[in-house]
């Protein structure tokens, strides 16, 4: 090859400087590497913090592929089977929502004696059956995935703090959003979404928290709060009441009477890598794990990222819920 000839850039790096498009900066090689390690989230976090080019690649491609690999059926449901579409708030916000508990601080209507910091979670179970319990009757046709609460012990003789999160499908066209606008509910002035940085509505202020949410979480009525941002991300906290087996069964019976269509079927392969096994026969509940795709149980308003660079790995204390960077925080 003559000195005047230039290598043709690959399709993923059009417009980039070919002199720097070698080795670790070659995007085709990087994609093959991430595929070979099953889109390891910690490796993507590290790569995205190296330089602007890798950060741009992660925003454009890697976070989406991680979400599709870790929770294929959940992503297919959220995107109506077209994962190449834009996700509200960006794909990195969905990846963070899957693996990061945002923590909790006191708000106007939910008080805690001490704040709980955000942290990585090794696995989370997201359920649209649970999501229906968080919707009032007139909005029950909306599709909402909600995680099981992450339990934070608050000391002896105190109830544990439960922190949960979720995401709507097509929030811009949802009945929940339409109900908030119809009631002219104002956006909260102090709290921001810990996943995309957008403004949020307090569902407690809007009086859109049904009693079924308390029963689903295992909390007393009124001892919970959650927010929904303009991109459809949900986050909240509650006080978890210790229940005996008999009490638990009794609460399930009561909930079944209120939500006759909320049947929680089981499916999946326990303890197997779902991508390798081709599992995903049911759309209801999805469990995502930090190290792999886990087993299953059961079948823009254009918010901008305002919380700093993607390689900011800290969880900063803020007003209301912790003010966190949009990037997935990295722990040792």
JOFENTA-V347965 format. One record per residue. N is the residue number from 1. PHI is phi as a letter, one per 40 degrees, with the letter a starting at -180 (999 if undefined). NEAR is the number of other C-alpha atoms within 8 Angstrom. Layout:
# JOFENTA-V347965
n | phi | near
N | PHI | NEAR
N | PHI | NEAR
This chain:
# JOFENTA-V347965
n | phi | near
1 | 999 | 3
2 | c | 4
3 | c | 5
4 | c | 4
5 | c | 6
6 | b | 5
7 | c | 5
8 | c | 4
9 | c | 9
10 | c | 8
11 | c | 5
12 | c | 6
13 | b | 10
14 | d | 7
15 | g | 5
16 | c | 7
17 | c | 6
18 | c | 8
19 | c | 5
20 | b | 6
21 | c | 11
22 | b | 8
23 | f | 6
24 | c | 7
25 | c | 9
26 | c | 10
27 | c | 12
28 | c | 8
29 | c | 9
30 | c | 10
31 | c | 9
32 | c | 8
33 | c | 8
34 | c | 11
35 | c | 8
36 | c | 7
37 | b | 7
38 | f | 8
39 | f | 13
40 | c | 11
41 | c | 9
42 | c | 7
43 | c | 8
44 | c | 12
45 | d | 13
46 | c | 8
47 | c | 9
48 | c | 15
49 | c | 11
50 | c | 8
51 | a | 7
52 | c | 8
53 | c | 6
54 | c | 12
55 | c | 13
56 | c | 9
57 | c | 11
58 | c | 11
59 | c | 11
60 | c | 8
61 | a | 8
62 | c | 12
63 | c | 12
64 | c | 12
65 | c | 9
66 | c | 12
67 | c | 13
68 | c | 11
69 | c | 11
70 | c | 11
71 | a | 12
72 | c | 10
73 | c | 10
74 | c | 9
75 | c | 12
76 | c | 12
77 | c | 10
78 | c | 10
79 | b | 11
80 | f | 7
81 | g | 8
82 | b | 7
83 | c | 11
84 | c | 4
85 | c | 6
86 | c | 7
87 | c | 8
88 | d | 10
89 | g | 13
90 | h | 10
91 | c | 13
92 | c | 13
93 | c | 12
94 | c | 11
95 | c | 13
96 | c | 12
97 | c | 11
98 | c | 8
99 | b | 14
100 | b | 12
101 | c | 13
102 | c | 14
103 | g | 12
104 | a | 14
105 | b | 13
106 | c | 12
107 | b | 9
108 | c | 5
109 | b | 6
110 | a | 9
111 | b | 8
112 | b | 7
113 | c | 5
114 | a | 5
115 | c | 9
116 | b | 8
117 | c | 9
118 | c | 11
119 | a | 9
120 | c | 10
121 | b | 9
122 | c | 8
123 | a | 10
124 | a | 13
125 | b | 11
126 | b | 13
127 | b | 13
128 | c | 12
129 | c | 12
130 | c | 12
131 | d | 13
132 | c | 12
133 | c | 12
134 | c | 10
135 | b | 14
136 | c | 10
137 | d | 5
138 | c | 7
139 | b | 10
140 | c | 9
141 | c | 6
142 | c | 12
143 | b | 10
144 | b | 11
145 | c | 13
146 | b | 14
147 | c | 12
148 | c | 10
149 | c | 9
150 | c | 8
151 | c | 9
152 | b | 9
153 | c | 7
154 | b | 8
155 | h | 7
156 | c | 4
157 | g | 4
158 | b | 6
159 | c | 11
160 | c | 12
161 | c | 12
162 | b | 12
163 | b | 16
164 | b | 13
165 | a | 13
166 | a | 14
167 | a | 10
168 | c | 13
169 | c | 12
170 | f | 8
171 | c | 11
172 | c | 10
173 | b | 7
174 | c | 11
175 | c | 10
176 | c | 10
177 | c | 10
178 | c | 9
179 | c | 8
180 | c | 10
181 | c | 8
182 | c | 7
183 | c | 7
184 | f | 6
185 | c | 10
186 | c | 5
187 | c | 8
188 | c | 10
189 | c | 5
190 | b | 6
191 | b | 10
192 | b | 13
193 | c | 13
194 | c | 12
195 | b | 13
196 | b | 13
197 | g | 13
198 | c | 13
199 | c | 13
200 | b | 13
201 | b | 14
202 | c | 12
203 | c | 12
204 | c | 10
205 | c | 8
206 | c | 10
207 | f | 6
208 | b | 9
209 | b | 10
210 | c | 10
211 | c | 7
212 | c | 10
213 | c | 10
214 | c | 14
215 | c | 13
216 | c | 10
217 | c | 10
218 | g | 10
219 | b | 13
220 | c | 11
221 | d | 8
222 | g | 6
223 | c | 10
224 | a | 13
225 | a | 13
226 | a | 11
227 | b | 12
228 | b | 13
229 | c | 13
230 | c | 15
231 | c | 13
232 | g | 13
233 | c | 13
234 | b | 13
235 | a | 13
236 | a | 12
237 | a | 12
238 | a | 12
239 | c | 12
240 | c | 13
241 | c | 9
242 | c | 6
243 | b | 8
244 | c | 6
245 | c | 6
246 | c | 7
247 | c | 8
248 | c | 9
249 | c | 8
250 | c | 8
251 | c | 9
252 | c | 9
253 | c | 8
254 | c | 8
255 | c | 11
256 | c | 9
257 | c | 7
258 | c | 7
259 | b | 8
260 | c | 7
261 | c | 4
262 | c | 8
263 | c | 6
264 | b | 8
265 | c | 8
266 | b | 8
267 | a | 10
268 | h | 11
269 | b | 9
270 | c | 7
271 | g | 6
272 | b | 8
273 | c | 10
274 | c | 12
275 | c | 9
276 | c | 5
277 | c | 7
278 | g | 6
279 | c | 8
280 | i | 9
281 | c | 7
282 | b | 9
283 | b | 11
284 | c | 12
285 | b | 14
286 | b | 16
287 | b | 14
288 | b | 15
289 | b | 12
290 | c | 10
291 | c | 7
292 | a | 10
293 | c | 14
294 | c | 13
295 | c | 14
296 | b | 14
297 | b | 12
298 | g | 13
299 | d | 12
300 | 999 | 8
301 | c | 6
302 | f | 8
303 | c | 13
304 | c | 8
305 | c | 10
306 | b | 8
307 | b | 9
308 | h | 8
309 | c | 8
310 | c | 12
311 | c | 8
312 | c | 9
313 | c | 10
314 | c | 7
315 | b | 11
316 | c | 8
317 | c | 8
318 | b | 7
319 | c | 10
320 | g | 11
321 | c | 15
322 | d | 16
323 | c | 12
324 | b | 12
325 | c | 17
326 | c | 17
327 | c | 13
328 | c | 12
329 | c | 13
330 | b | 8
331 | b | 4
332 | c | 2
